[in-house]
Amino acid sequence: MAKDLKNPFPFAGYYGQDYFCDREKETVQIIRNIVNGGSTTLTAIRRMGKTGLIHHCFGSLPKGFTGIYVDILSTENLTEFLNLLTTSILRDVPEKSSPGKKLWTFIKSLRPVISFDTLTGNPKASFEIRHEQVEQNISSVLQFLDQQEFKTVIAIDEFQQILNYPEKNTDAWLRGTIQQLKNVRFLFSGSHQHLMAEIFSSPGRPFFRSTHMIKLDKIDKNEYSDFIIRKFAEYKKVITRDIVSEILEWCDVHTYYVQLLCNRVFSATPKKVTAGVWREQADELLREQEFIFLNYRSLLTQSQWQLLKSIAIEGRVYKPTSRYFLEKHKLGSSAAVLRSLQALIKYEMVFHDFDQNGEKYFSVYDVLFRQWAKIKLNFVLNMIIRHSPGV
């Protein structure tokens, strides 16, 4: 095994190919794009495994390629983008390495303040420069990378964040800068699928059709089942295919939640997983999260809370303004539901996607909340319906 993990189901971070399930088709496609000089846009809902896939691809890069990972979700402007970009370069290209010596010397020539994290030892770069110098420094860093003997792949995660920058036309400027590069490839990733689609699929946008698009869906159930059974077996533990199927169904085959629950089940199992063990662990997860779910109620308006609960109970809602849905969940007018729906999408509690038939549906992000709502809230809903007139 690549890493000496006590539990083979990590739910945060990337621990090597031995602990990474499937995504073979996407990995091949991304690497092919990189080798052939193209950039890629990767989209998926949150916690579906985008970051893990990026690091997995970095581990599979051909000789002569260097990967740099930048998560810009925390950035609010171009200066912070510059700080994070240079920090990521210093982190991912060690100073003592052959390419690192040149890179570190060049970045130091731009005169950032370089400090080191006391816990991890990782370097951190911070620039104190005038606004008009920021774009120039970003261009200089990218152009310097472009001039090196090795090829660079820069993965910018949560790329849709640039739309929130106060600087005007950030995407146009960045697109113009990228077009001049020959030895630097980009992997753009984002969890706000509608914003990523706006950036890369809208004809009026600078990045329109500038990359290969990949939408990351759920891992195939059979592939995931084989992986889970194999990992238990490697640690001399047994889990049946039927129980794995129940776990995958409960987690809606959502990567993060599958890993989280399997981590708990593995830890609680001496030798063989029983139905009672996995259900107990699932119930315990919901109990631990209940205070968070109840806190949603104080953060949202009554209408938003009612709609969030209703979507969670249904799992998928195709027609949120239909008469049947409104009356079943006592949601009021369709106009009020649309307002609440827009707010829940903005708050990243609800997302919309398309099924295999191309039909648009709405669902809640948090699978645990969905399960909690079905257990705690669906009972109340059924009691109301059962005692309603005419039922």
Summary of the structure (lengths in Angstrom):
residues: 391
radius of gyration: 23.6
end to end distance: 58.7
largest distance: 78.5
contacts: 1153
relative contact order: 0.10
helix: 53%
strand: 13%
